[in-house]
Amino acid sequence: MRFVYVVQIWVRQMSIFYSNFMYLCMQKGESVNGVASKIGVSSGTVTNWKNGQVPSIRLLTKVADYFQVSPEEMATINLNVYESFTPAEIQMIKMFRALNVDGKKKALEALQDLTDIARYTEDTSLSDVG
């Protein structure tokens, strides 16, 4: 049963990979096949990714390097969502994801305590936090 769960997570992450690939191509103003050509990947390989095939670690790293993101971010984080977050919010998400279950519980408790104190919730802008 555990194997099936791990495979499901991996497949979900790869769909995130292709979504990120398309998004980052768009951000650069380049076509998917144009980027593929620049990094030495065939359009057939890109089609395979689109259809859910898992890129090799070598290709995942190559793509991530091209876009200047980590392979982990490329495969596991929906980068398109980050567009609406401030740098401080992105940092908080990355730090939260690095915690184990107990750490996540403690972090949420601490955030709840802070939001219960009016002086910490008056200014909702985090753009100057860094």
ABEGO torsion letter per residue (X at the ends): XAAAAAAAAAAAAAAAAAAAAAAAAAAAGBBAAAAAAAAGBBAAAAAAAAAGBBBBAAAAAAAAAAAGBBAAAAAABBAAAAAABBAAAAAAAAAAAABBAAAAAAAAAAAAAAAABAAAAABABAAABX
